[in-house]
Amino acid sequence: MIESDRIIGFMGVRMHAWTMRETVEEIRKRISFGLFTQHVVVNVAKMVNMGRDEQLRNSVEACDIVNIDGMGVVWGAKFLGLDVPERVAGIELFHSLLDMAQMEKFPVYLLGAKEEVLEKAVGNLEKQFSDLEIAGHHHGYFWDNEQSVVRDIAQSGAKLLFVAISSPKKENFIHRWRDELGVDFVMGIGGTLDVVAGKSKRAPEFMQKAGLEWFYRLIQEPRRMWKRYLVTNTLFALKLIRCRVMGRN
């Protein structure tokens, strides 16, 4: 297992300052040892929302691995003198874990998205990862029948579960049912299946590296996203400055 001094505290949140390679290897080891792992990635919006949503905070704090996704969090941590080697983007981690699962013969289960999007995503993944065993999948509109879906996941034989539902629903669902899912690893992947299915696109690589993925999403969905980013980015910046002035992480 990776040494504990690679775990940092940033704005009251425990995080794992690991590289992508270290993260995948740690998850592989934990699955091989039969250790259950609840995983989450954090970005600026999630960190701000954790400050005003106790249920979300509890769900994130219960996670065994907390990776840093957003570049804003990476830069903020470095601004306060913390050592963060790189961003571990959720969508890239998802693909890396599927590659690992394919090699290790670990079955996976996909939960979330609309039915047609999910079917397209599954088809594309089966082409990309020809030796991957997808033990089951279910769309993300099941809130009147959660227990039945959880039972299907548990009976599927999957070792890894990926939950493609928006925040905070995915974090709270995972936390609520973690002891009954019957898998060794569970991770929320938000809108990843929309990208896999070709319904939406990621920002160009130069925007990703510049920490401007949020701006790309704002351009794509201005009416839905402008208020979210204006509020969360401003609150995060103010809190970051306060921490710097007060000499706290």
N, C-alpha and C positions, 0 to 999 in steps of 0.2 A: 504494500500500500504506500501511497505517496506521503511524504513527511508532513507532519501537522503544521510546520511553520510556513507552509504554502497556503494556509487558510488565513484570510485577513478579515478585519472588521471595518466596514465602510458605512458611515451614516447609520450605525446601529444594526447593520445587516451582515451576517456571517457569509463570506463568499470564498470560493475555491479559486485561487489565482493560478490556474493550470493552463497549459497549452492544449490544443485540440488533441494531439497525440497522447498526452498524459491522461486526458479525460477518457478517451476511448479505451485505453489500456486499463485504467482503473475500473471502468464499468465492466469490461470483459472479465477481469479477475473476480469482481464481486459476483457476477452471474455464475462463473465457474465454481465459486465457493458456496453458492446457494444463499448469498446475502441479499435480502430485499433492498432495492434502491429506489427511493423517490427522488426524482430529479427536477430541477427547474432552472431556467435562465432568467436573468434580471436585466432590465433596461431602465432608462430614465422614467418612463411612464409608470412602470410597475413599482419602482422604488417610491415615487411620490404617492401612488395610490395605497401602498402599504402603510403610509403614515396616517391615512384617514379611513382605512378599511381593516378593522381588527381581524375579521375572518380570513382575509387574504394574507395578512401578516402571519397569522398562525399557520396557514397552509404552507407558506414559503419557509418559515422557520422549522417546520417539521421535516423538510427535505434533507436527504443525506448528502446530496451534491448540489451546490448552487454555483452555476457558471455565469460569467459576465458576458452578456450578449452585446448590448448597446455600446457604441464607441463613446457616447457621452459618459457612461459609467467608467469606462477605461480611463478616459482623460481626467475625469473628476477624481478618481482614486490616485492617479499620478500627481495631480495638482496638490493633493494632501500628503504626498511623499510616500505613497504605497507602491509596492512593486507588483505590477500586473504585466505578465509577459506578452499577452495578446488577447484579442477578442475571440470568444468561442461562440460563433453565430449558431443559433438553434437549427436553422435549415441545413447548414453544413454539417453540424453534428449528427443530424438525422440521417443524412446520406452516409456519413462515415460509419455510423452504427449499423445501418443496413448492410454495408459491405462487410463489417465484422461479423454480423449475425449470419450472413451467407457463408463465410468461411468456417465459422464455428458450428454451423448447423443448428442455430438457435431460431426457433419459429417466432414470428412476430404477429401482432394483431394491430389493425388500424381502426381507430374510432374517431368519427367526426366528419365534418363537411356535409354538403348536400349529396343525396344519393347519386345523382348523375356525375357530380364532380368526383366523388369517391370511386365510382366504378372506373372512370377514366384514369384516375391516379393509380389505382391498383393495376390496371392494364399496362400503363407506362412503366411502373416499377418492376413488373414481371419481365418486361423486355430488357430493362436496364440491369436487373439483378436476376439473371436466369436461374441461379441455384438457390435463391431465397425462398424459404417456405413461409407463405402468408397463411397463417393458421385460421384467420377469420377477419372479418371487417364489418362495420356497422356505421350507418350515417349518424350525424350529430344531433338529430332531433328526436330524442328519446326520453325527455324529462318526465313524462307521465309513466314511464316504465323502466326506471333506472335499475331496479333489482334484477329484472329479466336480462338486461344487457350485461350487467356485472356477472351474472350466472353464465352467460354465453362466453364471456371472456375467460372466466375461470375454467370452463370445461373445454376450451379450445386447445389447450396444451401449449399456448404461447409462453415464451419466456420474456419477451419484450412487448410492451404496450405503448403505442404512440397516440396521444389524445389531441386531435386537431379541432379544438374548440377555443373560442375567444377567452381572454382573461377578464374577470377572475373565475369564470365558471369552470375552466379546466383545472386550475389549481385546487379549487374547493371540492370538485368532484373526485379528484385523485386522493386528496386528503381524507375525504369522507369514506371512501370505499377501499382504501389501501390494504386493509387486512383481509379483504374478501376477493380481491382481483385474481389471486392465484398465479401471478406473474413474478418474475425476479427483478424486473426493471420497468419503471413507468416514467414517461416524459411527456410534457405538454408541448405541442408543436404549432399551436395557433393556426395561421393560414397557410402552412406549408403545403398541404395537399392541393390548395388552389393553384399554387405555383407548379407543382408536379403535374397537375392535370392540364396546365396551359391556360387556365382561366385568368390568371394574373401574372405579372412579371416582377422579378426582383430589380432593384436599382442597378444601373451599370456599375461595373467594378470600381471605377474611379470614385463614384459617389459612396460606395460602401466603405472604401478606405478613408475617405474624407469625413466619414461619420454623417453623411447626408441622406441616408436611406429614409429617414423620417420626412425629409423635404420631398423626396420622390413620391412617397405615399401621399403626401399632402397635395401634390400636383394631380395625382390620380383620383383622389377623393376629397376635394377641397371642402365641400359642405359638411362632410362627416368628420374630417380630421382636424380642421383648423383650430377649433376650440381646444381639443385635446392637447395638441402640441403647444399651443400658445400658453396654456395654463401650466401643464406639467413641466415644460422646459424652463419657464420663468421661475416656478417654485423650486425646481431642482437647483438652478443657478443661485438663487437667494440662499438656500440652505447650505450650498457648497461654500459660498463666501462667508457665511456665518461660522461654519466649521473652521475655515482657514483663520479667521480673525481670532477665534477662541482657542485655536491650537488643538482642535480635536479632529479625530478621524470620523 
